[in-house]
Amino acid sequence: GIWRQTRALLFKNCLIKCRTKKSSVQEVLFPLFFLFWLILMSMMHPHRKYDEVANTNLGTLDTSMVVNFVIGYTPPTHMAQEVMKKVASDYFEEGIITEEYLSEEELQEASAIKPSNFVGVVFTDAMSYQLRFPDSVAMSSIYMESR
């Protein structure tokens, strides 16, 4: 019954593996090679643990850096308008301009036309957003090695 069929299937598979030695060796060595490669790469780029930063009072925001700053946002939903109104009035008394755009394409066109002090905000839902900076903004180099 079942034992005889299982034994015959095992014998057949052993015969196939013996006759195709090259592919059998490849089946064993390729995973070992990739495992060795992963271990080697992880040793070359060790994980760095950054120490915890203590909570400190950073002081007030220097508003001289955001004079004539333009923030464009899309889509013009009620929640987005409320958030941007709060940002413009509560955090910056003067010097910040908010503009709403109907689509992300209009926002991108405006950022190409406007000066380098333009930042786009794309609200993905009521609680999430993505920032769009012009190309002239330098990226932080703090985490460049972990990228």
C-alpha positions in Angstrom: 0.0 0.0 0.0 1.2 3.4 1.1 4.6 2.3 2.4 5.5 0.6 -0.9 4.5 3.7 -2.9 6.4 6.0 -0.6 9.5 3.8 -0.8 9.2 3.6 -4.6 8.9 7.4 -4.8 11.9 7.9 -2.5 14.0 5.5 -4.6 12.9 7.3 -7.8 13.8 10.7 -6.4 17.2 9.4 -5.2 17.9 8.0 -8.7 17.0 11.4 -10.3 19.3 13.2 -7.8 22.2 10.8 -8.6 21.7 11.2 -12.3 21.6 15.0 -12.2 24.5 15.7 -9.9 25.1 19.2 -11.2 21.6 20.5 -10.5 21.6 18.7 -7.1 24.8 20.4 -6.1 23.4 23.8 -7.2 20.3 23.2 -5.1 22.5 22.9 -2.1 25.3 25.4 -2.8 23.3 28.4 -4.0 21.4 28.9 -0.8 24.7 28.5 1.2 26.4 31.0 -1.1 23.6 33.6 -0.7 23.6 33.0 3.1 27.3 33.6 3.2 26.8 36.8 1.0 24.1 38.1 3.4 26.3 37.5 6.4 29.3 39.2 4.7 27.1 42.2 3.8 25.7 42.6 7.3 29.3 42.5 8.7 30.4 45.2 6.3 27.5 47.5 7.3 26.9 46.9 11.0 23.7 48.2 12.6 24.4 51.3 14.5 22.4 52.1 17.6 21.8 55.8 18.2 21.6 56.9 21.8 18.4 58.4 23.1 18.1 62.1 23.0 17.0 63.7 26.2 13.9 65.9 26.2 15.1 69.5 26.1 13.3 72.8 25.5 14.4 74.0 22.1 13.1 77.5 22.7 10.9 79.5 20.4 10.9 79.2 16.7 13.1 81.7 14.9 10.5 83.3 12.6 13.1 85.3 10.7 13.8 82.0 8.7 10.2 81.8 7.5 9.6 85.4 6.2 7.5 85.3 3.0 7.2 81.6 3.2 4.6 80.0 0.9 2.8 76.8 1.9 0.6 75.2 -0.8 -1.7 72.4 0.1 -4.0 70.0 -1.6 -6.8 68.7 -1.7 -8.9 71.7 -0.4 -11.0 69.7 2.1 -12.5 71.2 5.2 -10.0 69.4 7.5 -7.0 70.5 5.4 -8.3 74.1 5.5 -8.7 74.0 9.3 -5.2 72.6 9.7 -3.6 75.1 7.5 -5.5 78.0 9.1 -4.3 76.9 12.5 -0.7 76.6 11.2 -0.8 80.1 9.6 -2.4 81.9 12.6 -1.2 80.1 15.7 2.4 79.3 14.9 3.4 82.2 12.6 2.0 85.7 13.3 3.3 87.1 10.0 5.4 86.1 7.0 3.6 82.9 6.0 1.2 82.5 3.1 -1.0 79.5 2.6 -2.5 78.7 -0.8 -4.8 75.9 -1.7 -4.7 73.9 -4.9 -7.3 71.6 -6.4 -4.9 68.8 -7.4 -1.4 67.6 -6.8 -0.4 68.5 -10.4 -1.4 72.1 -9.8 0.7 72.1 -6.6 3.7 70.7 -8.6 3.3 73.4 -11.3 3.1 76.1 -8.7 6.2 74.9 -6.9 8.1 75.0 -10.2 7.0 78.6 -10.8 7.3 80.0 -7.3 10.6 80.8 -5.6 12.5 78.3 -3.5 10.6 79.2 -0.3 7.6 77.2 -1.4 6.6 74.0 0.4 3.8 71.7 -0.7 1.6 69.7 1.7 -0.4 66.9 0.2 -3.1 65.5 2.6 -3.6 61.8 2.0 -6.4 61.5 4.5 -7.6 63.4 7.6 -4.6 62.4 9.7 -1.8 61.9 7.2 0.1 64.2 4.9 3.3 64.3 2.8 5.6 67.3 2.3 6.9 68.3 -1.1 10.1 70.4 -1.0 11.8 72.2 -3.9 15.0 70.6 -5.2 17.1 73.3 -3.6 16.4 72.1 -0.1 19.3 70.0 1.2 18.6 66.6 2.6 19.8 65.9 6.1 22.9 63.8 6.3 22.3 62.4 9.7 21.0 59.0 8.5 22.8 58.8 5.2 24.8 55.7 6.2 21.7 53.8 7.2 19.9 54.5 3.9 
